[in-house]
Amino acid sequence: MELLIGHSPDPDDAFMFYALKRGLVDAPFSVREFLADIETLNRLALHARLDVTAVSAHVMPYVGDRYYVLSVGASMGDRYGPVLVGSGREAGLVAVPGNYATATLLLRLAMPSVRTVEVPFDRIMDAVVSGAVDAGLLIHEGQITYARHGLRRMMDLGEWWSDATGLPVPLGLDVVKSSLGRDVAASVKKALLESLRYAREHPEEALRYASEFARGLEMGDVSKFVDMYVNEYTVDMGQRGESALRELLRMASEAGIVPESHVVVI
């Protein structure tokens, strides 16, 4: 059996999928890999085009019962997350990395009247520095490099979320198409967990591979970013992580931002 697996070309996803992609763990399936930015993966998930994929938590209300959420592979931060940055002006118009990005959902919950414009995630800092927008919402490595571009932090949405809920902020998930069945989903979960364990037991090897997707980051920054988003919740989101996901979707539904949803975590 071959599975079409999508993930972002970013250090944290690359670190986690390294052993699975290289055949270093046993799996009852072969992998056909598709790399794309998270917003593209979100939009493909809307059409259930990928067997297994990384998605934003924000997209789950729109994929209905078409995907199971895996308890392994989640990207969550405890009191840190997407960062709103600016160069000194008030945040009149904010560049966001995509309509379905969880960062965008968090911003709308924190600042209900915010005006936004979609900008590719890797161009947001340029848009702020140039003055095309007043502020930008940063995901991926921008969360740790923005000060080097003369930008200042206006809000850390992970901190805002923690103050509001006392929970980790649920940003990204790994999901499996439900039409494949629970047995296949369970086999993917097991293989992904083994891949993650291999990377954590062989960090230098996995980080070297992850650095190929780091867009010019120094190895120290690559390691820092991976440590931020490959953590205890990635190994197993647990009850606390699942509660965070359900609370995010509940708050967003009550605010009228997303439809009501029912997610199945396995």
C-alpha positions as CSV (number, residue, x, y, z in Angstrom):
1,M,0.0,0.0,0.0
2,E,1.3,3.5,-0.9
3,L,0.2,6.5,1.0
4,L,0.4,10.1,-0.3
5,I,1.8,12.0,2.6
6,G,1.9,15.8,2.7
7,H,4.0,18.0,5.1
8,S,5.5,21.4,5.2
9,P,9.1,21.9,4.0
10,D,10.1,23.2,7.4
11,P,12.6,22.0,9.9
12,D,10.2,20.7,12.5
13,D,8.2,18.6,10.0
14,A,11.4,17.5,8.3
15,F,12.9,16.4,11.6
16,M,9.8,14.4,12.5
17,F,9.3,12.7,9.1
18,Y,13.0,12.0,8.5
19,A,13.2,8.4,9.6
20,L,9.9,7.5,7.9
21,K,11.0,9.0,4.6
22,R,14.4,7.4,4.7
23,G,13.0,3.9,5.5
24,L,14.7,3.8,8.9
25,V,11.5,2.6,10.6
26,D,9.2,-0.3,9.8
27,A,5.9,0.7,8.2
28,P,3.3,-1.5,6.4
29,F,3.1,1.1,3.6
30,S,5.3,3.0,1.3
31,V,5.5,6.8,1.2
32,R,4.8,9.1,-1.7
33,E,5.8,12.5,-0.4
34,F,4.3,15.9,-1.2
35,L,5.9,19.0,0.2
36,A,4.0,22.3,0.3
37,D,3.4,25.3,2.5
38,I,0.8,24.7,5.2
39,E,-1.9,26.8,3.5
40,T,-1.7,24.7,0.4
41,L,-1.9,21.5,2.5
42,N,-5.0,23.0,4.3
43,R,-6.7,23.6,1.0
44,L,-5.9,20.2,-0.4
45,A,-7.3,18.7,2.8
46,L,-10.6,20.5,2.1
47,H,-10.9,18.2,-0.9
48,A,-9.5,15.2,0.9
49,R,-6.7,14.8,-1.7
50,L,-4.0,13.7,0.7
51,D,-4.0,10.3,2.6
52,V,-1.9,11.7,5.4
53,T,-1.1,15.3,5.9
54,A,0.0,18.1,8.3
55,V,-2.8,20.7,8.6
56,S,-3.6,23.7,10.7
57,A,-6.0,23.1,13.6
58,H,-8.1,25.9,12.2
59,V,-9.0,23.8,9.1
60,M,-10.6,21.0,11.1
61,P,-14.2,22.4,11.2
62,Y,-14.1,22.5,7.3
63,V,-12.9,18.9,6.7
64,G,-15.8,17.4,8.7
65,D,-15.5,13.7,9.3
66,R,-13.0,13.2,6.4
67,Y,-9.9,13.0,8.6
68,Y,-8.9,11.5,11.9
69,V,-6.6,13.6,14.1
70,L,-3.5,11.7,15.3
71,S,-2.5,12.2,18.9
72,V,1.1,12.1,17.6
73,G,2.7,14.8,15.5
74,A,1.0,17.9,16.8
75,S,2.7,21.3,16.9
76,M,1.8,23.0,20.2
77,G,3.5,25.6,22.3
78,D,3.3,26.3,26.0
79,R,3.1,30.1,26.4
80,Y,4.6,30.8,23.0
81,G,3.3,30.7,19.4
82,P,2.7,32.9,16.4
83,V,4.1,36.4,16.9
84,L,2.5,39.7,15.8
85,V,5.3,42.1,14.9
86,G,5.5,45.7,13.7
87,S,7.9,48.5,13.1
88,G,6.3,51.1,15.3
89,R,2.9,51.9,13.8
90,E,-0.4,50.7,15.1
91,A,-1.6,47.4,13.7
92,G,-4.1,48.9,11.2
93,L,-3.6,46.3,8.4
94,V,-2.0,43.0,9.4
95,A,-0.4,40.5,7.0
96,V,-1.4,37.0,7.8
97,P,0.0,33.7,6.4
98,G,-3.3,32.2,5.2
99,N,-7.0,32.2,5.8
100,Y,-6.9,28.7,7.3
101,A,-3.7,29.2,9.4
102,T,-4.3,28.7,13.1
103,A,-2.3,31.8,13.7
104,T,-4.9,33.8,11.7
105,L,-7.7,32.2,13.8
106,L,-5.9,33.1,17.0
107,L,-5.4,36.7,15.9
108,R,-9.1,37.0,15.1
109,L,-10.0,35.7,18.5
110,A,-7.6,38.1,20.2
111,M,-8.4,41.1,18.0
112,P,-12.0,40.7,16.6
113,S,-11.9,43.9,14.6
114,V,-8.5,43.3,13.0
115,R,-8.1,44.0,9.3
116,T,-6.0,41.4,7.5
117,V,-4.5,40.6,4.1
118,E,-3.0,37.3,3.1
119,V,0.7,37.3,2.3
120,P,3.0,34.3,1.8
121,F,4.5,33.4,5.2
122,D,8.0,34.0,4.0
123,R,7.2,37.5,2.6
124,I,5.5,38.9,5.7
125,M,8.5,40.5,7.3
126,D,9.4,42.2,4.0
127,A,5.8,43.5,3.8
128,V,6.1,45.0,7.2
129,V,9.6,46.5,6.7
130,S,8.6,48.0,3.4
131,G,5.5,49.7,4.9
132,A,3.0,47.7,2.7
133,V,1.3,46.6,5.9
134,D,1.4,47.9,9.4
135,A,2.1,44.6,11.1
136,G,2.7,41.0,10.3
137,L,1.8,37.7,11.9
138,L,4.8,35.4,11.9
139,I,4.9,31.6,11.9
140,H,7.8,29.2,11.3
141,E,11.3,30.6,11.8
142,G,10.1,34.2,11.7
143,Q,9.1,33.8,15.3
144,I,12.8,33.7,16.3
145,T,14.4,36.0,13.7
146,Y,12.2,39.0,13.5
147,A,14.3,41.3,15.7
148,R,17.2,40.9,13.3
149,H,15.0,42.7,10.7
150,G,14.4,45.7,13.0
151,L,10.9,44.5,14.0
152,R,9.4,44.5,17.5
153,R,7.0,42.1,19.1
154,M,3.5,43.5,19.6
155,M,1.9,40.3,20.8
156,D,2.8,36.6,21.3
157,L,-0.5,34.7,20.6
158,G,0.8,31.7,22.5
159,E,1.0,33.9,25.6
160,W,-2.4,35.4,24.9
161,W,-3.9,31.9,24.5
162,S,-2.3,30.6,27.7
163,D,-3.5,33.6,29.7
164,A,-7.0,33.1,28.3
165,T,-7.3,29.3,28.8
166,G,-4.3,27.9,30.8
167,L,-3.7,25.5,27.9
168,P,-1.0,24.9,25.3
169,V,-1.8,26.6,22.0
170,P,-2.7,23.9,19.3
171,L,-1.3,25.1,16.0
172,G,-0.6,22.1,13.7
173,L,-1.9,18.5,13.5
174,D,-1.2,15.4,11.5
175,V,-4.3,13.7,10.1
176,V,-5.2,10.6,8.3
177,K,-8.1,10.2,5.8
178,S,-10.9,8.5,7.6
179,S,-12.0,6.6,4.5
180,L,-8.8,4.5,4.9
181,G,-10.1,3.1,8.1
182,R,-9.0,3.1,11.7
183,D,-6.5,0.2,11.1
184,V,-4.6,2.2,8.6
185,A,-4.7,5.3,10.8
186,A,-3.3,3.3,13.7
187,S,-0.5,2.0,11.5
188,V,0.4,5.6,10.4
189,K,0.3,6.7,14.0
190,K,2.7,4.0,15.0
191,A,5.1,4.6,12.2
192,L,5.1,8.4,12.8
193,L,5.8,7.8,16.5
194,E,8.7,5.6,15.6
195,S,10.0,8.1,13.2
196,L,9.8,10.8,15.8
197,R,11.5,8.6,18.4
198,Y,14.3,7.8,16.0
199,A,14.9,11.5,15.3
200,R,15.0,12.3,19.0
201,E,17.5,9.5,19.6
202,H,19.7,10.6,16.7
203,P,19.3,14.4,16.9
204,E,22.5,15.3,15.0
205,E,21.5,13.1,12.0
206,A,17.9,14.3,11.9
207,L,18.9,18.0,12.4
208,R,21.3,17.8,9.5
209,Y,18.4,16.7,7.4
210,A,16.1,19.3,8.9
211,S,18.6,22.1,8.1
212,E,18.1,21.4,4.4
213,F,14.6,23.0,4.9
214,A,15.7,25.9,7.1
215,R,15.8,28.7,4.5
216,G,19.3,29.9,5.5
217,L,19.0,29.5,9.3
218,E,22.1,28.8,11.3
219,M,22.2,25.3,12.9
220,G,21.7,26.8,16.3
221,D,18.4,28.4,15.1
222,V,17.3,25.2,13.5
223,S,17.8,23.3,16.7
224,K,16.0,26.0,18.7
225,F,13.0,26.0,16.3
226,V,12.8,22.2,16.3
227,D,12.9,22.2,20.1
228,M,10.0,24.6,20.2
229,Y,7.6,22.6,18.1
230,V,8.8,19.0,18.5
231,N,8.1,18.5,22.2
232,E,6.1,16.4,24.6
233,Y,2.8,17.3,22.9
234,T,4.3,16.1,19.5
235,V,5.0,12.7,21.0
236,D,1.5,12.5,22.5
237,M,-0.9,15.5,22.7
238,G,-2.5,13.8,25.7
239,Q,-5.6,15.0,27.4
240,R,-4.3,18.5,27.9
241,G,-3.5,18.9,24.2
242,E,-6.8,17.4,23.1
243,S,-8.6,19.8,25.5
244,A,-6.7,22.7,23.9
245,L,-7.8,21.7,20.4
246,R,-11.4,21.3,21.4
247,E,-11.4,24.6,23.3
248,L,-9.9,26.4,20.3
249,L,-12.6,25.1,18.0
250,R,-15.3,25.8,20.6
251,M,-14.2,29.4,21.1
252,A,-14.0,29.9,17.3
253,S,-17.4,28.5,16.7
254,E,-19.0,30.6,19.5
255,A,-17.3,33.7,18.0
256,G,-18.9,32.8,14.6
257,I,-15.6,32.4,12.9
258,V,-15.9,28.7,12.1
259,P,-18.8,26.2,11.9
260,E,-19.4,23.8,14.8
261,S,-17.2,20.7,14.5
262,H,-16.6,17.2,15.8
263,V,-13.1,15.9,15.7
264,V,-12.0,12.3,16.3
265,V,-8.5,11.9,17.9
266,I,-6.9,8.5,17.7
